[in-house]
């Protein structure tokens, strides 16, 4: 099963300290070595981005920063694992590194299962059947 972990926090925390970056890199190397991490990355501050919105059938582009957001996505990782419990364990290890190397940081890491195209179709079929009944 494929999982994405999505790291969110307030932008006021800024860039992680070097010790945390090193510790996270070691965890990444371990996960890649075991063949369970497919991708990972951090995101630039919202001030450097844009938001494309669709509202009432109209598209608009808004420059960052996105001040209405209390927490923003700061990074992600994609894993191929056997279970949600295993994904939570990798995430717990990642978050524990923050308690050691950046104790003042506060944030959340969501763990969400990802679907490939065929899985999306399979999950929609029961909903479609009930609508058509």
C-alpha positions as CSV (number, residue, x, y, z in Angstrom):
1,X,0.0,0.0,0.0
2,X,1.2,3.5,-0.8
3,X,1.1,6.2,1.9
4,X,1.9,9.9,1.9
5,X,2.9,11.7,5.1
6,X,2.2,15.4,5.0
7,X,4.1,17.6,7.5
8,X,2.2,20.8,8.6
9,X,3.2,23.6,11.0
10,X,3.0,27.3,11.3
11,X,5.5,29.1,9.0
12,X,6.8,31.1,12.0
13,X,9.0,28.2,12.9
14,X,11.2,28.8,9.8
15,X,13.8,26.5,8.5
16,X,14.8,23.4,10.5
17,X,18.1,23.4,12.4
18,X,21.1,21.6,10.8
19,X,21.0,18.8,13.5
20,X,17.4,18.0,12.5
21,X,18.2,18.0,8.8
22,X,21.0,15.6,9.4
23,X,18.9,13.3,11.6
24,X,16.0,13.3,9.0
25,X,18.5,12.5,6.3
26,X,19.8,9.5,8.2
27,X,16.2,8.3,8.6
28,X,15.6,8.8,4.9
29,X,18.6,6.8,4.0
30,X,17.4,4.0,6.2
31,X,14.0,4.0,4.6
32,X,15.4,4.2,1.1
33,X,17.8,1.4,1.9
34,X,14.9,-0.8,3.0
35,X,13.1,0.0,-0.2
36,X,10.1,1.6,1.6
37,X,10.5,5.3,0.8
38,X,9.7,6.3,-2.7
39,X,9.9,10.1,-2.5
40,X,10.3,13.0,-0.1
41,X,10.8,16.7,-0.1
42,X,10.4,20.0,1.7
43,X,8.5,23.0,0.4
44,X,9.6,26.6,0.0
45,X,7.8,29.3,2.1
46,X,4.4,30.3,0.9
47,X,5.7,33.8,0.1
48,X,7.4,32.2,-2.9
49,X,4.3,30.4,-4.2
50,X,0.9,31.0,-5.7
51,X,-2.5,29.5,-5.1
52,X,-4.8,28.6,-8.0
53,X,-8.4,28.6,-6.9
54,X,-11.6,27.5,-8.4
55,X,-14.7,29.1,-6.9
56,X,-18.1,29.4,-8.5
57,X,-16.7,28.2,-11.8
58,X,-14.1,30.9,-11.9
59,X,-10.3,30.4,-11.7
60,X,-8.1,32.9,-9.9
61,X,-4.4,33.0,-9.0
62,X,-3.4,34.4,-5.7
63,X,0.2,35.3,-4.7
64,X,1.6,34.0,-1.5
65,X,2.0,34.2,1.4
66,X,-1.2,32.6,2.4
67,X,-1.9,34.5,5.6
68,X,-5.3,32.8,6.2
69,X,-3.5,29.5,6.8
70,X,-2.7,28.7,10.4
71,X,-0.6,25.7,9.4
72,X,1.0,25.1,6.0
73,X,2.4,22.0,4.4
74,X,6.1,22.1,4.8
75,X,7.1,18.7,3.5
76,X,6.0,15.2,2.5
77,X,7.2,11.7,2.1
78,X,5.8,8.8,0.0
79,X,6.1,5.2,1.3
80,X,5.3,1.8,0.0
81,X,4.4,-0.3,3.1
82,X,2.3,-3.2,4.2
83,X,0.0,-1.4,6.6
84,X,-1.1,1.9,8.0
85,X,0.5,0.8,11.3
86,X,3.8,0.6,9.6
87,X,3.3,4.1,8.1
88,X,2.5,5.5,11.5
89,X,5.6,3.9,12.9
90,X,7.9,5.6,10.3
91,X,6.0,8.9,11.0
92,X,6.4,8.5,14.8
93,X,10.2,8.1,14.3
94,X,10.3,11.2,12.1
95,X,8.4,13.3,14.7
96,X,10.6,12.0,17.6
97,X,13.6,13.5,15.8
98,X,11.9,16.9,16.2
99,X,11.5,16.5,19.9
100,X,15.2,15.8,20.2
101,X,16.6,18.3,17.6
102,X,14.0,21.1,17.5
103,X,12.0,20.9,20.8
104,X,10.3,24.2,20.3
105,X,8.7,23.1,17.0
106,X,5.0,22.3,17.0
107,X,3.3,20.6,14.1
108,X,1.4,17.7,12.7
109,X,2.2,14.9,10.3
110,X,-0.8,13.4,8.6
111,X,-0.6,9.8,7.4
112,X,-2.9,9.2,4.4
113,X,-3.2,6.2,2.1
114,X,-2.7,7.0,-1.5
115,X,-4.6,5.3,-4.4
116,X,-3.3,4.6,-7.8
117,X,-5.8,5.0,-10.7
118,X,-7.3,1.5,-10.6
119,X,-7.8,1.8,-6.8
120,X,-9.7,5.0,-7.3
121,X,-12.1,3.3,-9.7
122,X,-12.6,0.4,-7.3
123,X,-13.4,2.7,-4.4
124,X,-15.8,4.7,-6.5
125,X,-17.8,1.8,-7.8
126,X,-19.9,1.1,-4.6
127,X,-20.7,4.8,-4.4
128,X,-21.8,4.9,-8.1
129,X,-23.9,1.8,-7.6
130,X,-25.8,3.4,-4.7
131,X,-26.4,6.6,-6.7
132,X,-27.7,4.7,-9.7
133,X,-30.0,2.4,-7.6
